Amino acid sequence: MTHNAKVWTALVTVYVIWGSTYLGIAVAGETIPPLFAASTRFITAGTLMAVVVRSRGGSLRMSRRAFGSCVVVGILLPGANSVLFFAERNVPTGLASLIIASVPLWVALLRLGGRERMPWQVLAGIGVGFAGVAVLAQPSGGAKTSGIALCVLSALMWSTGSFLSARLPMPADPFAATTYEMLAGGILMFVPSLLTLHGFSPSAHSIVGWIYLVVFGSIVGYTAYVWLLANAPLSLVSTYAYVNPVIAITLGVLFRGEHLTWRLLIGAAIVVVAVATVVRREPPVVVEA
């Protein structure tokens, strides 16, 4: 297989898998309490990722500062995912994916707050993108205000974690960093999740959804993404940010009977175009060693 073919295979893998995790979260969360589903997902995925690191000849050793950074980022990133489990009980998967697609806009806004200079196209994209989110953030079609608010919170937590991960002292091996981030977030959520297990009786569908999130969403998808970062242009890799919602919306219509509305389509078009503008024009992050 040629290098170009490998790049596109990995890219399609990220498109499909990360776009389908919204469906996986909705299915897993049908009968599994959100905190328990999220915490056990990341504890299991973190343990499997540790095996991946060791099998690649990598090391899980790191400085205390790097470990502390992993804990902070782990609280934010897996924490954002647990919030999404709650959100998707009151928001269709397609709408949730579009609000989460605003993450690059939030990251750009945080960088702007850090006094980084941004091209005018990025500034315009941020403004237009949040206008699109405002169009989407109207409770209708089965979406409740509380669920929409949780989606926005999840996007903000993920953005903050992503923003900090480029500025905190992190392990050199991204797989090792991810291992500790997953384990930190999962373990912190696990204890309180035990209080939600009264009458716990998961369905076979939810168990399959949970397994999909662990194996494909957390392990296969992330491995493909990290490989792409090292072997493909960032502008190409970043296209997942505006392709994933298309996958999520399609799967929501096909498998959960979700309906497309003009407001959703208009909001989707605004957000996707704005995110595409931002990820293509935003200057790269400069990280000091």
Beta strands, then each sheet from edge to edge (+ up, - down):
end
